């Protein structure tokens, strides 16, 4: 695979869309053919998913199509990934449904628009690379938690239940309401959902090259129509799908509407940045290329604002569709643009046919998506790997499922940071050694040497300080060898400074050995200069300076 997308030097990532780079390489008939085929393949996957995700999110299926068309085109045209496919994502279902419940569809559109602006600003400020620091247990925890919530949200349509009131959002209340409505189960809806799942899984196993999602939905729709099965369809709940995109229009903007939409916009921004860059990283791993994270965020922002102008909702990079694009042999971003145009073509030509799709079939499809999102093997591996990773994973998962998605991510990230600090502090060590003027010379009893290794930062200073405080003897000088230190923060420098002051009050000296230029500069910046302590390249230089003082 090509690696032209790598920036010229680390940290110099250009704010240049990957489509510009790809077309500058040359675009011939072979690449056009590859991108057309890949775009069609992805569109076949994205078509039923976009409508199913929109319905599960509490909006009409047409808004899922608008999001896939406008958002998908803009992400591929302006983004920093060669293979990224944008559209409505299952990860957003929980947040979008809650936003619609709280603010209505107009509030959702405004929150999407505001989120787009925030994402673009993050990219322009070149903060895209910081999103990559999300701990893996947090990613697995929130993805699996979202999968559980999505699956629970599809039980109503999979079982054809009729609830006395609206379906609650919190999962425990939802399950309680669904259980209370168990007498309204529709055997036909259950059968349609199960057959849909069976068809899709059978096609995946025995005919993996065929578009299993579309064929499964199309087959069950045809059967339900011919047999006149008593199941709810897109047509019966939402009416007919439009055959054209709506005219673009700004969402209603006022102080009151912005205040209501802003918290949701922040949540959309956080999840959108994580999901889109995670998807781009998956594409990198599959293709051997390197995405440009900052322009990718800018493109995500423009795509969200563009989708909102056409009545769509949150758009982000989608892992499953992006992986399909890579496997289908796409040559560059044009495949993603073609995928959006193919969906537009379907809406223009065949929108009335989509009205016959049973909602139980779409619920079965999303049930498969949700099941695949629950990363069971990764969760088991992380739980076995270490107590710290297990704690971060479980807390993130539980908070996402039973509390709130954004809270789960923030709390998981904070716990991940604490676990990292603990591990780093445990890797920091301080050992006492014997001081020799030369390798063959006698030991110096008036000088004590300590070898410091690891990172000297706020997480490790308590352990190190307690060791240094136990210097029982009163040597003429203490040599602190920091050649094995990779990092010193202000707290670590302050600890060394306090040690120097303590020795100075006793008429003794602290001499720092083997400091790299970066470490010495960091310590000097905290005021650790002569006469408080002195810097020497090695033991012989320190002893020579001590003896001539």
NUDRENKE-862833 format. One record per residue (C-alpha): residue in one letter; x, y, z. Coordinates in steps of 0.1 Angstrom, whole numbers, always signed. Last residue first. Layout:
- a,X,Y,Z
...
END
This chain:
- x,+364,+231,+461
- x,+392,+211,+445
- x,+381,+178,+460
- x,+344,+183,+451
- x,+352,+192,+415
- x,+374,+162,+410
- x,+348,+140,+427
- x,+320,+153,+404
- x,+342,+149,+372
- x,+351,+113,+382
- x,+314,+104,+389
- x,+301,+116,+356
- x,+289,+145,+334
- x,+286,+169,+363
- x,+257,+193,+373
- x,+259,+213,+405
- x,+235,+219,+434
- x,+221,+248,+453
- x,+251,+270,+443
- x,+244,+267,+414
- x,+211,+259,+397
- x,+179,+241,+404
- x,+155,+271,+398
- x,+126,+252,+383
- x,+138,+260,+347
- x,+172,+246,+357
- x,+155,+212,+363
- x,+138,+211,+329
- x,+170,+223,+312
- x,+190,+196,+329
- x,+165,+169,+319
- x,+165,+181,+282
- x,+203,+184,+281
- x,+206,+149,+295
- x,+216,+146,+331
- x,+246,+123,+337
- x,+253,+132,+373
- x,+236,+156,+397
- x,+258,+168,+427
- x,+241,+175,+460
- x,+264,+190,+487
- x,+268,+188,+525
- x,+270,+215,+551
- x,+240,+202,+570
- x,+218,+230,+558
- x,+230,+223,+523
- x,+219,+187,+525
- x,+183,+197,+533
- x,+184,+224,+505
- x,+196,+198,+480
- x,+168,+174,+490
- x,+143,+202,+487
- x,+155,+209,+452
- x,+153,+172,+442
- x,+117,+172,+454
- x,+110,+205,+436
- x,+123,+190,+404
- x,+100,+160,+407
- x,+70,+183,+413
- x,+80,+205,+383
- x,+82,+174,+360
- x,+113,+153,+353
- x,+113,+128,+324
- x,+135,+100,+311
- x,+157,+93,+341
- x,+184,+66,+336
- x,+213,+92,+335
- x,+200,+107,+367
- x,+229,+98,+390
- x,+225,+116,+422
- x,+259,+121,+439
- x,+255,+130,+476
- x,+283,+150,+492
- x,+304,+152,+524
- x,+284,+123,+538
- x,+264,+125,+569
- x,+250,+91,+573
- x,+213,+83,+578
- x,+200,+91,+543
- x,+165,+80,+551
- x,+149,+111,+536
- x,+160,+100,+502
- x,+139,+69,+504
- x,+108,+87,+516
- x,+112,+113,+488
- x,+114,+86,+461
- x,+81,+70,+472
- x,+63,+103,+475
- x,+79,+117,+443
- x,+65,+90,+421
- x,+31,+102,+410
- x,+42,+139,+409
- x,+70,+132,+385
- x,+105,+116,+383
- x,+101,+92,+355
- x,+123,+61,+354
- x,+157,+55,+370
- x,+177,+72,+398
- x,+211,+58,+409
- x,+222,+71,+443
- x,+258,+77,+453
- x,+271,+85,+488
- x,+304,+103,+492
- x,+326,+104,+524
- x,+332,+66,+522
- x,+349,+67,+488
- x,+355,+32,+476
- x,+391,+24,+465
- x,+401,+27,+428
- x,+398,+1,+401
- x,+367,+16,+383
- x,+379,+51,+391
- x,+370,+76,+418
- x,+347,+49,+432
- x,+313,+55,+449
- x,+293,+24,+459
- x,+256,+24,+449
- x,+223,+32,+464
- x,+192,+25,+443
- x,+162,+47,+434
- x,+135,+33,+412
- x,+107,+45,+390
- x,+87,+17,+374
- x,+62,+17,+402
- x,+55,+54,+397
- x,+48,+47,+360
- x,+23,+20,+368
- x,+5,+41,+394
- x,+3,+71,+370
- x,-11,+48,+343
- x,-38,+35,+366
- x,-47,+70,+376
- x,-49,+81,+339
- x,-71,+51,+331
- x,-93,+61,+360
- x,-97,+96,+346
- x,-104,+82,+311
- x,-130,+58,+324
- x,-147,+86,+343
- x,-148,+109,+313
- x,-160,+81,+289
- x,-186,+69,+313
- x,-198,+104,+321
- x,-203,+110,+283
- x,-223,+78,+279
- x,-245,+82,+309
- x,-258,+61,+338
- x,-266,+24,+336
- x,-250,+13,+304
- x,-222,+39,+301
- x,-215,+38,+338
- x,-213,+0,+339
- x,-190,-2,+308
- x,-167,+25,+319
- x,-164,+11,+354
- x,-158,-24,+341
- x,-131,-14,+316
- x,-112,+9,+339
- x,-113,-17,+367
- x,-102,-46,+344
- x,-73,-25,+330
- x,-61,-18,+365
- x,-65,-54,+377
- x,-44,-67,+348
- x,-45,-88,+317
- x,-74,-112,+325
- x,-101,-85,+325
- x,-85,-71,+294
- x,-87,-104,+276
- x,-123,-110,+286
- x,-133,-76,+274
- x,-115,-80,+241
- x,-132,-114,+235
- x,-167,-99,+243
- x,-165,-68,+222
- x,-201,-59,+224
- x,-203,-40,+191
- x,-210,-73,+172
- x,-242,-78,+193
- x,-253,-43,+186
- x,-249,-46,+148
- x,-268,-80,+149
- x,-296,-64,+169
- x,-295,-35,+144
- x,-304,-60,+117
- x,-331,-76,+138
- x,-346,-42,+145
- x,-346,-35,+108
- x,-365,-67,+102
- x,-390,-59,+130
- x,-396,-25,+114
- x,-408,-43,+83
- x,-396,-28,+50
- x,-425,-19,+27
- x,-418,+18,+28
- x,-384,+11,+12
- x,-400,+4,-21
- x,-413,+40,-24
- x,-376,+53,-23
- x,-366,+34,-54
- x,-353,+59,-80
- x,-345,+91,-62
- x,-336,+75,-29
- x,-315,+49,-46
- x,-296,+75,-66
- x,-289,+94,-34
- x,-275,+62,-19
- x,-253,+57,-50
- x,-241,+93,-47
- x,-230,+88,-11
- x,-211,+57,-20
- x,-195,+75,-49
- x,-181,+101,-25
- x,-167,+73,-2
- x,-151,+56,-32
- x,-136,+89,-43
- x,-116,+90,-11
- x,-90,+65,-24
- x,-82,+33,-42
- x,-111,+13,-29
- x,-106,-25,-30
- x,-138,-38,-14
- x,-119,-48,+17
- x,-110,-11,+23
- x,-146,+0,+18
- x,-160,-28,+40
- x,-136,-17,+68
- x,-149,+19,+64
- x,-185,+6,+65
- x,-179,-13,+97
- x,-159,+14,+114
- x,-182,+44,+107
- x,-166,+78,+106
- x,-191,+104,+119
- x,-224,+120,+112
- x,-248,+134,+138
- x,-282,+145,+123
- x,-298,+153,+90
- x,-322,+181,+82
- x,-304,+193,+51
- x,-285,+221,+69
- x,-278,+197,+97
- x,-260,+173,+73
- x,-238,+202,+62
- x,-229,+213,+97
- x,-221,+177,+106
- x,-200,+173,+74
- x,-181,+205,+80
- x,-172,+193,+115
- x,-162,+159,+104
- x,-141,+175,+77
- x,-123,+197,+103
- x,-118,+166,+125
- x,-102,+147,+95
- x,-81,+178,+88
- x,-66,+174,+123
- x,-62,+136,+122
- x,-43,+132,+90
- x,-46,+95,+82
- x,-16,+71,+79
- x,-16,+43,+54
- x,-9,+5,+59
- x,-44,-5,+46
- x,-60,-24,+74
- x,-42,-7,+103
- x,-48,+27,+87
- x,-85,+20,+82
- x,-88,+10,+119
- x,-71,+43,+127
- x,-96,+62,+107
- x,-124,+45,+126
- x,-109,+54,+159
- x,-105,+90,+146
- x,-142,+92,+137
- x,-154,+75,+169
- x,-133,+96,+193
- x,-141,+130,+176
- x,-178,+121,+172
- x,-181,+110,+209
- x,-167,+142,+222
- x,-184,+165,+197
- x,-218,+148,+201
- x,-215,+152,+239
- x,-206,+189,+236
- x,-235,+194,+211
- x,-259,+177,+236
- x,-249,+202,+263
- x,-254,+231,+238
- x,-288,+222,+225
- x,-309,+238,+253
- x,-288,+269,+256
- x,-288,+272,+218
- x,-325,+270,+216
- x,-330,+297,+243
- x,-305,+321,+229
- x,-319,+317,+194
- x,-311,+297,+163
- x,-336,+277,+144
- x,-317,+254,+121
- x,-303,+269,+89
- x,-320,+256,+57
- x,-309,+235,+28
- x,-338,+225,+4
- x,-348,+189,+10
- x,-331,+160,-8
- x,-353,+143,-33
- x,-374,+111,-34
- x,-390,+115,-1
- x,-399,+84,+19
- x,-435,+74,+23
- x,-453,+74,+57
- x,-435,+71,+90
- x,-452,+43,+109
- x,-472,+25,+83
- x,-447,+32,+55
- x,-417,+20,+76
- x,-435,-12,+83
- x,-455,-26,+112
- x,-463,-63,+109
- x,-494,-82,+100
- x,-479,-104,+73
- x,-494,-99,+38
- x,-477,-131,+26
- x,-464,-113,-5
- x,-454,-82,+15
- x,-438,-101,+43
- x,-419,-123,+19
- x,-406,-94,-2
- x,-395,-75,+30
- x,-378,-107,+43
- x,-358,-110,+11
- x,-349,-74,+8
- x,-337,-71,+45
- x,-315,-102,+42
- x,-302,-92,+7
- x,-293,-57,+20
- x,-275,-69,+51
- x,-258,-99,+34
- x,-243,-80,+5
- x,-228,-111,-12
- x,-190,-119,-9
- x,-195,-138,+23
- x,-218,-164,+8
- x,-219,-193,+33
- x,-211,-175,+66
- x,-222,-140,+59
- x,-253,-152,+40
- x,-263,-175,+69
- x,-259,-146,+94
- x,-280,-123,+73
- x,-307,-149,+68
- x,-308,-160,+104
- x,-310,-124,+117
- x,-339,-117,+93
- x,-356,-149,+102
- x,-354,-140,+139
- x,-368,-105,+133
- x,-397,-117,+111
- x,-406,-145,+136
- x,-406,-121,+165
- x,-428,-97,+145
- x,-452,-125,+136
- x,-453,-138,+172
- x,-465,-103,+183
- x,-458,-97,+220
- x,-486,-77,+237
- x,-486,-98,+269
- x,-450,-88,+275
- x,-459,-51,+280
- x,-448,-50,+317
- x,-415,-67,+307
- x,-409,-39,+282
- x,-416,-12,+308
- x,-392,-28,+333
- x,-365,-32,+306
- x,-368,+4,+297
- x,-368,+15,+334
- x,-336,-4,+339
- x,-321,+9,+306
- x,-327,+45,+311
- x,-346,+59,+281
- x,-382,+50,+287
- x,-404,+39,+258
- x,-435,+62,+256
- x,-467,+51,+273
- x,-488,+20,+274
- x,-463,+1,+254
- x,-472,-21,+224
- x,-446,-48,+218
- x,-437,-61,+183
- x,-411,-84,+197
- x,-382,-71,+175
- x,-397,-36,+176
- x,-397,-34,+214
- x,-364,-54,+218
- x,-345,-29,+196
- x,-336,-4,+224
- x,-321,-32,+245
- x,-298,-41,+217
- x,-287,-5,+213
- x,-281,-2,+251
- x,-259,-34,+251
- x,-239,-22,+221
- x,-234,+12,+236
- x,-219,-5,+267
- x,-196,-26,+244
- x,-183,+6,+227
- x,-179,+24,+260
- x,-159,-4,+276
- x,-138,-12,+246
- x,-128,+24,+241
- x,-122,+29,+278
- x,-101,-3,+280
- x,-80,+10,+251
- x,-70,+43,+268
- x,-79,+74,+247
- x,-46,+91,+238
- x,-56,+93,+201
- x,-79,+123,+208
- x,-47,+143,+214
- x,-37,+139,+178
- x,-68,+159,+166
- x,-59,+190,+186
- x,-46,+209,+157
- x,-64,+241,+166
- x,-81,+239,+131
- x,-92,+203,+140
- x,-107,+212,+173
- x,-124,+242,+156
- x,-139,+220,+130
- x,-152,+196,+157
- x,-168,+225,+176
- x,-185,+239,+145
- x,-199,+205,+137
- x,-212,+201,+172
- x,-231,+233,+168
- x,-248,+220,+137
- x,-256,+186,+153
- x,-270,+204,+184
- x,-292,+225,+160
- x,-305,+194,+142
- x,-312,+177,+175
- x,-330,+207,+189
- x,-353,+208,+158
- x,-359,+171,+162
- x,-372,+176,+198
- x,-352,+190,+227
- x,-353,+164,+255
- x,-366,+133,+237
- x,-347,+142,+206
- x,-315,+146,+226
- x,-321,+113,+244
- x,-326,+95,+211
- x,-295,+112,+197
- x,-273,+102,+227
- x,-284,+65,+227
- x,-282,+61,+189
- x,-248,+78,+185
- x,-227,+46,+187
- x,-249,+31,+159
- x,-234,+56,+134
- x,-250,+79,+109
- x,-226,+84,+80
- x,-190,+87,+70
- x,-167,+63,+52
- x,-130,+67,+58
- x,-107,+52,+31
- x,-79,+77,+24
- x,-83,+95,+57
- x,-78,+132,+62
- x,-113,+143,+53
- x,-126,+169,+28
- x,-142,+148,+0
- x,-147,+116,+20
- x,-162,+134,+50
- x,-183,+157,+27
- x,-199,+129,+7
- x,-208,+108,+38
- x,-223,+139,+56
- x,-245,+148,+27
- x,-256,+114,+15
- x,-254,+94,+48
- x,-271,+122,+68
- x,-299,+127,+43
- x,-305,+89,+43
- x,-307,+88,+81
- x,-330,+117,+80
- x,-353,+98,+56
- x,-357,+70,+82
- x,-376,+93,+105
- x,-362,+103,+139
- x,-361,+85,+173
- x,-325,+73,+172
- x,-337,+37,+165
- x,-354,+50,+133
- x,-323,+68,+122
- x,-301,+38,+129
- x,-324,+16,+108
- x,-325,+40,+79
- x,-287,+44,+78
- x,-282,+7,+82
- x,-305,-3,+54
- x,-285,+19,+29
- x,-250,+16,+44
- x,-243,-20,+33
- x,-255,-15,-3
- x,-238,+19,-3
- x,-205,+2,+8
- x,-206,-22,-22
- x,-215,+6,-46
- x,-187,+28,-34
- x,-162,-1,-37
- x,-173,-9,-73
- x,-171,+28,-83
- x,-138,+32,-65
- x,-122,+3,-83
- x,-135,+14,-117
- x,-122,+49,-112
- x,-88,+36,-101
- x,-86,+15,-132
- x,-97,+44,-154
- x,-70,+67,-142
- x,-65,+91,-114
- x,-30,+106,-108
- x,-11,+110,-76
- x,-26,+145,-73
- x,-60,+129,-71
- x,-50,+111,-39
- x,-33,+141,-23
- x,-63,+163,-29
- x,-87,+136,-17
- x,-66,+133,+15
- x,-77,+168,+25
- x,-48,+191,+35
- x,-43,+205,+69
- x,-7,+192,+69
- x,+7,+171,+96
- x,+40,+187,+106
- x,+43,+170,+141
- x,+65,+142,+128
- x,+81,+151,+95
- x,+71,+150,+58
- x,+36,+138,+67
- x,+27,+102,+58
- x,+0,+102,+31
- x,+25,+90,+5
- x,+25,+56,+22
- x,+10,+36,-6
- x,+0,+0,+0
END
